[in-house]
């Protein structure tokens, strides 16, 4: 009986993590598409790939931090790589064409998020 409850709990947790990951991926795709349209670039393949993830403590508790990679084209001929950094499903930053673009999201008291508070993952890390 006890092993059945543990199995159900593990399956439930796996399902919850999968659902949250799918929701975060859709949010990253929307943010990447929006950034490409704003810059006049073309988002290629209409897809996002999870590049990295980690856990991070915030004032709201423990949250998942994800970095998604996508490809875009500046002039329609060459593929370039961009990154979307999410904390939960909230946007931290978008990295396109060598620029680190910080999205200004309002906080709960209406202030804009400061660029100094965002620490991006390194784009190219040698192993």
KEZA-846368 format. One record per atom (N, C-alpha, C): residue number from 1; residue in three letters; atom name; x, y, z. Coordinates in steps of 0.05 Angstrom, whole numbers, plus 5000, padded with zeros to 4 digits. Layout:
BEGIN
+------+------+-------+------+------+------+
: kevo : paba : lovex :    u :    v :    w :
+------+------+-------+------+------+------+
:  NUM :  ALA :    CA :    X :    Y :    Z :
...
+------+------+-------+------+------+------+
This chain:
BEGIN
+------+------+-------+------+------+------+
: kevo : paba : lovex :    u :    v :    w :
+------+------+-------+------+------+------+
:    1 :  UNK :     N : 5016 : 4976 : 5000 :
:    1 :  UNK :    CA : 5000 : 5000 : 5000 :
:    1 :  UNK :     C : 5017 : 5025 : 5000 :
:    2 :  UNK :     N : 5038 : 5025 : 5017 :
:    2 :  UNK :    CA : 5056 : 5048 : 5019 :
:    2 :  UNK :     C : 5071 : 5053 : 4993 :
:    3 :  UNK :     N : 5081 : 5031 : 4981 :
:    3 :  UNK :    CA : 5096 : 5034 : 4956 :
:    3 :  UNK :     C : 5078 : 5044 : 4933 :
:    4 :  UNK :     N : 5052 : 5038 : 4934 :
:    4 :  UNK :    CA : 5033 : 5048 : 4914 :
:    4 :  UNK :     C : 5030 : 5078 : 4917 :
:    5 :  UNK :     N : 5028 : 5088 : 4942 :
:    5 :  UNK :    CA : 5025 : 5116 : 4947 :
:    5 :  UNK :     C : 5050 : 5131 : 4938 :
:    6 :  UNK :     N : 5073 : 5120 : 4943 :
:    6 :  UNK :    CA : 5098 : 5133 : 4935 :
:    6 :  UNK :     C : 5100 : 5133 : 4904 :
:    7 :  UNK :     N : 5092 : 5112 : 4891 :
:    7 :  UNK :    CA : 5092 : 5111 : 4862 :
:    7 :  UNK :     C : 5073 : 5132 : 4850 :
:    8 :  UNK :     N : 5050 : 5135 : 4862 :
:    8 :  UNK :    CA : 5030 : 5155 : 4852 :
:    8 :  UNK :     C : 5042 : 5183 : 4857 :
:    9 :  UNK :     N : 5054 : 5188 : 4880 :
:    9 :  UNK :    CA : 5066 : 5214 : 4886 :
:    9 :  UNK :     C : 5088 : 5221 : 4866 :
:   10 :  UNK :     N : 5106 : 5201 : 4860 :
:   10 :  UNK :    CA : 5128 : 5206 : 4842 :
:   10 :  UNK :     C : 5117 : 5212 : 4814 :
:   11 :  UNK :     N : 5097 : 5197 : 4805 :
:   11 :  UNK :    CA : 5085 : 5202 : 4779 :
:   11 :  UNK :     C : 5071 : 5229 : 4778 :
:   12 :  UNK :     N : 5058 : 5236 : 4799 :
:   12 :  UNK :    CA : 5045 : 5263 : 4801 :
:   12 :  UNK :     C : 5066 : 5285 : 4799 :
:   13 :  UNK :     N : 5088 : 5282 : 4813 :
:   13 :  UNK :    CA : 5109 : 5302 : 4813 :
:   13 :  UNK :     C : 5122 : 5304 : 4785 :
:   14 :  UNK :     N : 5126 : 5282 : 4772 :
:   14 :  UNK :    CA : 5137 : 5282 : 4745 :
:   14 :  UNK :     C : 5118 : 5295 : 4726 :
:   15 :  UNK :     N : 5093 : 5290 : 4728 :
:   15 :  UNK :    CA : 5073 : 5303 : 4711 :
:   15 :  UNK :     C : 5072 : 5333 : 4716 :
:   16 :  UNK :     N : 5074 : 5341 : 4741 :
:   16 :  UNK :    CA : 5074 : 5370 : 4747 :
:   16 :  UNK :     C : 5099 : 5384 : 4735 :
:   17 :  UNK :     N : 5122 : 5371 : 4738 :
:   17 :  UNK :    CA : 5146 : 5383 : 4727 :
:   17 :  UNK :     C : 5145 : 5384 : 4696 :
:   18 :  UNK :     N : 5134 : 5364 : 4684 :
:   18 :  UNK :    CA : 5131 : 5364 : 4655 :
:   18 :  UNK :     C : 5112 : 5387 : 4646 :
:   19 :  UNK :     N : 5090 : 5390 : 4660 :
:   19 :  UNK :    CA : 5070 : 5411 : 4654 :
:   19 :  UNK :     C : 5083 : 5439 : 4657 :
:   20 :  UNK :     N : 5097 : 5443 : 4679 :
:   20 :  UNK :    CA : 5109 : 5469 : 4683 :
:   20 :  UNK :     C : 5131 : 5475 : 4662 :
:   21 :  UNK :     N : 5146 : 5454 : 4654 :
:   21 :  UNK :    CA : 5166 : 5457 : 4634 :
:   21 :  UNK :     C : 5154 : 5464 : 4607 :
:   22 :  UNK :     N : 5132 : 5451 : 4600 :
:   22 :  UNK :    CA : 5118 : 5457 : 4575 :
:   22 :  UNK :     C : 5107 : 5486 : 4575 :
:   23 :  UNK :     N : 5097 : 5494 : 4597 :
:   23 :  UNK :    CA : 5086 : 5521 : 4600 :
:   23 :  UNK :     C : 5109 : 5542 : 4597 :
:   24 :  UNK :     N : 5132 : 5537 : 4610 :
:   24 :  UNK :    CA : 5155 : 5554 : 4609 :
:   24 :  UNK :     C : 5166 : 5556 : 4580 :
:   25 :  UNK :     N : 5166 : 5533 : 4566 :
:   25 :  UNK :    CA : 5175 : 5533 : 4538 :
:   25 :  UNK :     C : 5158 : 5550 : 4520 :
:   26 :  UNK :     N : 5132 : 5548 : 4524 :
:   26 :  UNK :    CA : 5113 : 5565 : 4508 :
:   26 :  UNK :     C : 5117 : 5594 : 4514 :
:   27 :  UNK :     N : 5122 : 5601 : 4540 :
:   27 :  UNK :    CA : 5127 : 5629 : 4547 :
:   27 :  UNK :     C : 5153 : 5638 : 4534 :
:   28 :  UNK :     N : 5174 : 5622 : 4535 :
:   28 :  UNK :    CA : 5200 : 5629 : 4522 :
:   28 :  UNK :     C : 5196 : 5633 : 4492 :
:   29 :  UNK :     N : 5180 : 5616 : 4479 :
:   29 :  UNK :    CA : 5175 : 5619 : 4451 :
:   29 :  UNK :     C : 5162 : 5646 : 4445 :
:   30 :  UNK :     N : 5142 : 5653 : 4461 :
:   30 :  UNK :    CA : 5128 : 5679 : 4457 :
:   30 :  UNK :     C : 5147 : 5702 : 4462 :
:   31 :  UNK :     N : 5165 : 5701 : 4482 :
:   31 :  UNK :    CA : 5184 : 5723 : 4487 :
:   31 :  UNK :     C : 5204 : 5724 : 4465 :
:   32 :  UNK :     N : 5214 : 5702 : 4455 :
:   32 :  UNK :    CA : 5234 : 5701 : 4433 :
:   32 :  UNK :     C : 5222 : 5712 : 4407 :
:   33 :  UNK :     N : 5197 : 5704 : 4401 :
:   33 :  UNK :    CA : 5183 : 5713 : 4377 :
:   33 :  UNK :     C : 5179 : 5744 : 4379 :
:   34 :  UNK :     N : 5171 : 5753 : 4402 :
:   34 :  UNK :    CA : 5167 : 5782 : 4406 :
:   34 :  UNK :     C : 5193 : 5798 : 4402 :
:   35 :  UNK :     N : 5215 : 5788 : 4414 :
:   35 :  UNK :    CA : 5241 : 5802 : 4411 :
:   35 :  UNK :     C : 5250 : 5802 : 4382 :
:   36 :  UNK :     N : 5246 : 5780 : 4368 :
:   36 :  UNK :    CA : 5254 : 5779 : 4340 :
:   36 :  UNK :     C : 5238 : 5799 : 4323 :
:   37 :  UNK :     N : 5212 : 5799 : 4328 :
:   37 :  UNK :    CA : 5195 : 5818 : 4313 :
:   37 :  UNK :     C : 5202 : 5847 : 4319 :
:   38 :  UNK :     N : 5208 : 5853 : 4344 :
:   38 :  UNK :    CA : 5216 : 5880 : 4352 :
:   38 :  UNK :     C : 5241 : 5889 : 4338 :
:   39 :  UNK :     N : 5260 : 5870 : 4334 :
:   39 :  UNK :    CA : 5286 : 5877 : 4321 :
:   39 :  UNK :     C : 5285 : 5874 : 4291 :
:   40 :  UNK :     N : 5263 : 5863 : 4280 :
:   40 :  UNK :    CA : 5261 : 5859 : 4251 :
:   40 :  UNK :     C : 5275 : 5833 : 4242 :
:   41 :  UNK :     N : 5279 : 5814 : 4260 :
:   41 :  UNK :    CA : 5292 : 5789 : 4253 :
:   41 :  UNK :     C : 5270 : 5768 : 4249 :
:   42 :  UNK :     N : 5278 : 5746 : 4236 :
:   42 :  UNK :    CA : 5260 : 5724 : 4231 :
:   42 :  UNK :     C : 5267 : 5700 : 4250 :
:   43 :  UNK :     N : 5247 : 5692 : 4266 :
:   43 :  UNK :    CA : 5251 : 5669 : 4284 :
:   43 :  UNK :     C : 5250 : 5644 : 4266 :
:   44 :  UNK :     N : 5270 : 5627 : 4267 :
:   44 :  UNK :    CA : 5271 : 5604 : 4250 :
:   44 :  UNK :     C : 5261 : 5579 : 4265 :
:   45 :  UNK :     N : 5248 : 5562 : 4250 :
:   45 :  UNK :    CA : 5238 : 5536 : 4260 :
:   45 :  UNK :     C : 5216 : 5538 : 4281 :
:   46 :  UNK :     N : 5210 : 5562 : 4290 :
:   46 :  UNK :    CA : 5189 : 5567 : 4310 :
:   46 :  UNK :     C : 5192 : 5548 : 4334 :
:   47 :  UNK :     N : 5217 : 5546 : 4344 :
:   47 :  UNK :    CA : 5221 : 5527 : 4366 :
:   47 :  UNK :     C : 5241 : 5538 : 4386 :
:   48 :  UNK :     N : 5240 : 5528 : 4410 :
:   48 :  UNK :    CA : 5259 : 5534 : 4432 :
:   48 :  UNK :     C : 5270 : 5508 : 4442 :
:   49 :  UNK :     N : 5296 : 5508 : 4449 :
:   49 :  UNK :    CA : 5309 : 5485 : 4461 :
:   49 :  UNK :     C : 5320 : 5492 : 4488 :
:   50 :  UNK :     N : 5314 : 5475 : 4508 :
:   50 :  UNK :    CA : 5324 : 5480 : 4535 :
:   50 :  UNK :     C : 5354 : 5476 : 4535 :
:   51 :  UNK :     N : 5369 : 5497 : 4541 :
:   51 :  UNK :    CA : 5398 : 5496 : 4542 :
:   51 :  UNK :     C : 5409 : 5490 : 4570 :
:   52 :  UNK :     N : 5397 : 5503 : 4590 :
:   52 :  UNK :    CA : 5406 : 5499 : 4618 :
:   52 :  UNK :     C : 5382 : 5504 : 4637 :
:   53 :  UNK :     N : 5385 : 5492 : 4660 :
:   53 :  UNK :    CA : 5366 : 5498 : 4681 :
:   53 :  UNK :     C : 5379 : 5495 : 4708 :
:   54 :  UNK :     N : 5368 : 5510 : 4727 :
:   54 :  UNK :    CA : 5379 : 5508 : 4755 :
:   54 :  UNK :     C : 5356 : 5517 : 4774 :
:   55 :  UNK :     N : 5361 : 5513 : 4799 :
:   55 :  UNK :    CA : 5343 : 5523 : 4820 :
:   55 :  UNK :     C : 5354 : 5548 : 4832 :
:   56 :  UNK :     N : 5336 : 5566 : 4839 :
:   56 :  UNK :    CA : 5345 : 5592 : 4850 :
:   56 :  UNK :     C : 5325 : 5600 : 4872 :
:   57 :  UNK :     N : 5337 : 5609 : 4895 :
:   57 :  UNK :    CA : 5320 : 5620 : 4916 :
:   57 :  UNK :     C : 5312 : 5649 : 4910 :
:   58 :  UNK :     N : 5287 : 5655 : 4913 :
:   58 :  UNK :    CA : 5277 : 5682 : 4909 :
:   58 :  UNK :     C : 5261 : 5689 : 4935 :
:   59 :  UNK :     N : 5252 : 5714 : 4937 :
:   59 :  UNK :    CA : 5235 : 5721 : 4960 :
:   59 :  UNK :     C : 5209 : 5704 : 4960 :
:   60 :  UNK :     N : 5200 : 5694 : 4937 :
:   60 :  UNK :    CA : 5176 : 5678 : 4935 :
:   60 :  UNK :     C : 5182 : 5648 : 4940 :
:   61 :  UNK :     N : 5207 : 5641 : 4945 :
:   61 :  UNK :    CA : 5214 : 5613 : 4950 :
:   61 :  UNK :     C : 5232 : 5602 : 4928 :
:   62 :  UNK :     N : 5234 : 5576 : 4927 :
:   62 :  UNK :    CA : 5251 : 5563 : 4907 :
:   62 :  UNK :     C : 5237 : 5562 : 4880 :
:   63 :  UNK :     N : 5252 : 5572 : 4859 :
:   63 :  UNK :    CA : 5240 : 5573 : 4832 :
:   63 :  UNK :     C : 5260 : 5561 : 4812 :
:   64 :  UNK :     N : 5250 : 5552 : 4790 :
:   64 :  UNK :    CA : 5266 : 5540 : 4769 :
:   64 :  UNK :     C : 5275 : 5563 : 4750 :
:   65 :  UNK :     N : 5301 : 5563 : 4744 :
:   65 :  UNK :    CA : 5312 : 5583 : 4725 :
:   65 :  UNK :     C : 5320 : 5567 : 4700 :
:   66 :  UNK :     N : 5309 : 5575 : 4677 :
:   66 :  UNK :    CA : 5314 : 5561 : 4652 :
:   66 :  UNK :     C : 5325 : 5580 : 4631 :
:   67 :  UNK :     N : 5344 : 5569 : 4615 :
:   67 :  UNK :    CA : 5354 : 5584 : 4592 :
:   67 :  UNK :     C : 5347 : 5568 : 4567 :
:   68 :  UNK :     N : 5333 : 5581 : 4549 :
:   68 :  UNK :    CA : 5325 : 5568 : 4524 :
:   68 :  UNK :     C : 5341 : 5580 : 4501 :
:   69 :  UNK :     N : 5348 : 5563 : 4482 :
:   69 :  UNK :    CA : 5363 : 5572 : 4458 :
:   69 :  UNK :     C : 5344 : 5571 : 4434 :
:   70 :  UNK :     N : 5347 : 5591 : 4417 :
:   70 :  UNK :    CA : 5331 : 5591 : 4392 :
:   70 :  UNK :     C : 5349 : 5602 : 4370 :
:   71 :  UNK :     N : 5340 : 5598 : 4345 :
:   71 :  UNK :    CA : 5355 : 5608 : 4322 :
:   71 :  UNK :     C : 5338 : 5628 : 4307 :
:   72 :  UNK :     N : 5352 : 5648 : 4297 :
:   72 :  UNK :    CA : 5338 : 5669 : 4282 :
:   72 :  UNK :     C : 5356 : 5678 : 4259 :
:   73 :  UNK :     N : 5345 : 5692 : 4240 :
:   73 :  UNK :    CA : 5359 : 5702 : 4217 :
:   73 :  UNK :     C : 5357 : 5732 : 4216 :
:   74 :  UNK :     N : 5379 : 5745 : 4211 :
:   74 :  UNK :    CA : 5379 : 5775 : 4209 :
:   74 :  UNK :     C : 5371 : 5783 : 4181 :
:   75 :  UNK :     N : 5383 : 5771 : 4160 :
:   75 :  UNK :    CA : 5378 : 5779 : 4133 :
:   75 :  UNK :     C : 5366 : 5757 : 4116 :
:   76 :  UNK :     N : 5358 : 5736 : 4129 :
:   76 :  UNK :    CA : 5346 : 5714 : 4115 :
:   76 :  UNK :     C : 5365 : 5693 : 4104 :
:   77 :  UNK :     N : 5391 : 5696 : 4109 :
:   77 :  UNK :    CA : 5410 : 5677 : 4098 :
:   77 :  UNK :     C : 5426 : 5662 : 4119 :
:   78 :  UNK :     N : 5434 : 5675 : 4141 :
:   78 :  UNK :    CA : 5450 : 5662 : 4161 :
:   78 :  UNK :     C : 5434 : 5657 : 4186 :
:   79 :  UNK :     N : 5440 : 5634 : 4199 :
:   79 :  UNK :    CA : 5428 : 5628 : 4225 :
:   79 :  UNK :     C : 5445 : 5639 : 4247 :
:   80 :  UNK :     N : 5432 : 5651 : 4266 :
:   80 :  UNK :    CA : 5445 : 5660 : 4290 :
:   80 :  UNK :     C : 5430 : 5650 : 4314 :
:   81 :  UNK :     N : 5444 : 5648 : 4337 :
:   81 :  UNK :    CA : 5432 : 5637 : 4361 :
:   81 :  UNK :     C : 5426 : 5659 : 4381 :
:   82 :  UNK :     N : 5402 : 5657 : 4393 :
:   82 :  UNK :    CA : 5393 : 5675 : 4414 :
:   82 :  UNK :     C : 5385 : 5659 : 4438 :
:   83 :  UNK :     N : 5382 : 5673 : 4460 :
:   83 :  UNK :    CA : 5376 : 5659 : 4485 :
:   83 :  UNK :     C : 5353 : 5674 : 4500 :
:   84 :  UNK :     N : 5336 : 5660 : 4513 :
:   84 :  UNK :    CA : 5315 : 5671 : 4530 :
:   84 :  UNK :     C : 5320 : 5659 : 4558 :
:   85 :  UNK :     N : 5322 : 5677 : 4578 :
:   85 :  UNK :    CA : 5326 : 5669 : 4605 :
:   85 :  UNK :     C : 5301 : 5673 : 4622 :
:   86 :  UNK :     N : 5290 : 5652 : 4633 :
:   86 :  UNK :    CA : 5265 : 5654 : 4649 :
:   86 :  UNK :     C : 5270 : 5646 : 4678 :
:   87 :  UNK :     N : 5256 : 5659 : 4696 :
:   87 :  UNK :    CA : 5255 : 5651 : 4724 :
:   87 :  UNK :     C : 5227 : 5643 : 4729 :
:   88 :  UNK :     N : 5222 : 5617 : 4731 :
:   88 :  UNK :    CA : 5194 : 5607 : 4731 :
:   88 :  UNK :     C : 5183 : 5610 : 4703 :
:   89 :  UNK :     N : 5163 : 5626 : 4699 :
:   89 :  UNK :    CA : 5153 : 5634 : 4673 :
:   89 :  UNK :     C : 5156 : 5664 : 4668 :
:   90 :  UNK :     N : 5171 : 5677 : 4686 :
:   90 :  UNK :    CA : 5175 : 5706 : 4683 :
:   90 :  UNK :     C : 5201 : 5711 : 4667 :
:   91 :  UNK :     N : 5200 : 5730 : 4649 :
:   91 :  UNK :    CA : 5224 : 5736 : 4633 :
:   91 :  UNK :     C : 5244 : 5751 : 4649 :
:   92 :  UNK :     N : 5269 : 5742 : 4648 :
:   92 :  UNK :    CA : 5292 : 5757 : 4659 :
:   92 :  UNK :     C : 5306 : 5772 : 4637 :
:   93 :  UNK :     N : 5312 : 5759 : 4615 :
:   93 :  UNK :    CA : 5326 : 5773 : 4593 :
:   93 :  UNK :     C : 5324 : 5757 : 4567 :
:   94 :  UNK :     N : 5330 : 5772 : 4545 :
:   94 :  UNK :    CA : 5332 : 5760 : 4519 :
:   94 :  UNK :     C : 5359 : 5769 : 4508 :
:   95 :  UNK :     N : 5374 : 5750 : 4497 :
:   95 :  UNK :    CA : 5400 : 5756 : 4486 :
:   95 :  UNK :     C : 5399 : 5751 : 4456 :
:   96 :  UNK :     N : 5402 : 5773 : 4440 :
:   96 :  UNK :    CA : 5401 : 5771 : 4411 :
:   96 :  UNK :     C : 5424 : 5788 : 4399 :
:   97 :  UNK :     N : 5438 : 5776 : 4380 :
:   97 :  UNK :    CA : 5459 : 5790 : 4364 :
:   97 :  UNK :     C : 5479 : 5805 : 4381 :
:   98 :  UNK :     N : 5490 : 5791 : 4401 :
:   98 :  UNK :    CA : 5511 : 5803 : 4417 :
:   98 :  UNK :     C : 5501 : 5824 : 4437 :
:   99 :  UNK :     N : 5475 : 5829 : 4439 :
:   99 :  UNK :    CA : 5464 : 5848 : 4457 :
:   99 :  UNK :     C : 5448 : 5833 : 4478 :
:  100 :  UNK :     N : 5451 : 5843 : 4503 :
:  100 :  UNK :    CA : 5435 : 5831 : 4524 :
:  100 :  UNK :     C : 5412 : 5850 : 4530 :
:  101 :  UNK :     N : 5388 : 5843 : 4520 :
:  101 :  UNK :    CA : 5365 : 5861 : 4522 :
:  101 :  UNK :     C : 5350 : 5853 : 4547 :
:  102 :  UNK :     N : 5347 : 5872 : 4565 :
:  102 :  UNK :    CA : 5332 : 5867 : 4590 :
:  102 :  UNK :     C : 5304 : 5876 : 4586 :
:  103 :  UNK :     N : 5285 : 5858 : 4590 :
:  103 :  UNK :    CA : 5257 : 5866 : 4588 :
:  103 :  UNK :     C : 5249 : 5880 : 4613 :
:  104 :  UNK :     N : 5236 : 5902 : 4610 :
:  104 :  UNK :    CA : 5227 : 5917 : 4634 :
:  104 :  UNK :     C : 5199 : 5908 : 4642 :
:  105 :  UNK :     N : 5198 : 5892 : 4662 :
:  105 :  UNK :    CA : 5173 : 5882 : 4673 :
:  105 :  UNK :     C : 5167 : 5897 : 4699 :
:  106 :  UNK :     N : 5143 : 5904 : 4703 :
:  106 :  UNK :    CA : 5135 : 5918 : 4728 :
:  106 :  UNK :     C : 5136 : 5898 : 4751 :
:  107 :  UNK :     N : 5145 : 5908 : 4774 :
:  107 :  UNK :    CA : 5144 : 5892 : 4798 :
:  107 :  UNK :     C : 5117 : 5897 : 4811 :
:  108 :  UNK :     N : 5113 : 5885 : 4834 :
:  108 :  UNK :    CA : 5087 : 5888 : 4847 :
:  108 :  UNK :     C : 5081 : 5917 : 4856 :
:  109 :  UNK :     N : 5101 : 5934 : 4860 :
:  109 :  UNK :    CA : 5095 : 5961 : 4867 :
:  109 :  UNK :     C : 5099 : 5980 : 4843 :
:  110 :  UNK :     N : 5101 : 5969 : 4819 :
:  110 :  UNK :    CA : 5102 : 5985 : 4794 :
:  110 :  UNK :     C : 5129 : 5995 : 4785 :
:  111 :  UNK :     N : 5150 : 5987 : 4799 :
:  111 :  UNK :    CA : 5177 : 5995 : 4791 :
:  111 :  UNK :     C : 5188 : 5977 : 4770 :
:  112 :  UNK :     N : 5205 : 5987 : 4752 :
:  112 :  UNK :    CA : 5217 : 5971 : 4731 :
:  112 :  UNK :     C : 5240 : 5955 : 4743 :
:  113 :  UNK :     N : 5245 : 5932 : 4732 :
:  113 :  UNK :    CA : 5267 : 5915 : 4741 :
:  113 :  UNK :     C : 5293 : 5927 : 4732 :
:  114 :  UNK :     N : 5312 : 5927 : 4749 :
:  114 :  UNK :    CA : 5339 : 5938 : 4743 :
:  114 :  UNK :     C : 5356 : 5917 : 4728 :
:  115 :  UNK :     N : 5371 : 5926 : 4709 :
:  115 :  UNK :    CA : 5389 : 5908 : 4694 :
:  115 :  UNK :     C : 5411 : 5898 : 4712 :
:  116 :  UNK :     N : 5418 : 5912 : 4733 :
:  116 :  UNK :    CA : 5439 : 5903 : 4751 :
:  116 :  UNK :     C : 5431 : 5879 : 4767 :
:  117 :  UNK :     N : 5406 : 5872 : 4769 :
:  117 :  UNK :    CA : 5397 : 5850 : 4785 :
:  117 :  UNK :     C : 5396 : 5824 : 4769 :
:  118 :  UNK :     N : 5401 : 5825 : 4743 :
:  118 :  UNK :    CA : 5400 : 5802 : 4725 :
:  118 :  UNK :     C : 5428 : 5792 : 4721 :
:  119 :  UNK :     N : 5433 : 5767 : 4728 :
:  119 :  UNK :    CA : 5459 : 5754 : 4723 :
:  119 :  UNK :     C : 5454 : 5732 : 4703 :
:  120 :  UNK :     N : 5462 : 5736 : 4677 :
:  120 :  UNK :    CA : 5457 : 5717 : 4656 :
:  120 :  UNK :     C : 5475 : 5692 : 4659 :
:  121 :  UNK :     N : 5466 : 5670 : 4648 :
:  121 :  UNK :    CA : 5483 : 5647 : 4644 :
:  121 :  UNK :     C : 5503 : 5654 : 4623 :
:  122 :  UNK :     N : 5527 : 5643 : 4624 :
:  122 :  UNK :    CA : 5546 : 5648 : 4603 :
:  122 :  UNK :     C : 5536 : 5634 : 4577 :
:  123 :  UNK :     N : 5538 : 5648 : 4554 :
:  123 :  UNK :    CA : 5527 : 5638 : 4529 :
:  123 :  UNK :     C : 5544 : 5615 : 4519 :
:  124 :  UNK :     N : 5570 : 5617 : 4520 :
:  124 :  UNK :    CA : 5588 : 5596 : 4510 :
:  124 :  UNK :     C : 5607 : 5588 : 4532 :
:  125 :  UNK :     N : 5603 : 5564 : 4543 :
:  125 :  UNK :    CA : 5621 : 5555 : 4564 :
:  125 :  UNK :     C : 5636 : 5531 : 4554 :
:  126 :  UNK :     N : 5662 : 5532 : 4556 :
:  126 :  UNK :    CA : 5679 : 5510 : 4547 :
:  126 :  UNK :     C : 5679 : 5488 : 4568 :
:  127 :  UNK :     N : 5680 : 5464 : 4559 :
:  127 :  UNK :    CA : 5680 : 5441 : 4577 :
:  127 :  UNK :     C : 5706 : 5427 : 4575 :
+------+------+-------+------+------+------+
